[in-house]
Amino acid sequence: MADKATFILKDDSSEIVVRSEDIEEIVPDADFRFSLLILKSGDKHFVSGTKEEIEEKLEANAS
């Protein structure tokens, strides 16, 4: 599974590319506009999008 997608970070509007296999957990924020991506490496990133939007984006980019 090599699907990956680009996400916009909440804090500084920069972008990160994340592979689905690197994601440990997706935790929605209280206002549901952002989600916390917890990676298997231990890194954590607040990105724009709901949990469902993130999952859909990863699936759409599946190879």
C-alpha positions, 0 to 999 in steps of 0.5 A, spaced: 500 500 500 503 506 497 498 511 497 500 518 499 497 525 499 499 532 501 496 535 506 496 542 509 499 544 516 494 547 521 500 552 524 503 555 518 500 553 512 506 549 509 505 542 506 507 535 508 506 528 504 504 522 508 503 515 506 497 511 509 502 506 511 505 511 516 499 513 519 498 510 526 491 514 528 487 520 525 484 524 531 479 529 529 479 536 532 473 538 536 471 543 531 472 538 525 476 542 521 482 539 522 485 532 524 491 530 528 495 525 524 499 521 529 505 517 525 508 510 526 514 514 527 511 518 533 511 525 529 504 528 530 501 533 525 495 538 525 492 538 518 486 541 515 481 536 513 476 531 517 478 524 518 473 522 512 476 527 508 483 525 509 481 517 508 478 519 502 484 523 499 489 517 501 484 512 497 483 517 491 491 517 491 492 509 491 496 506 486 
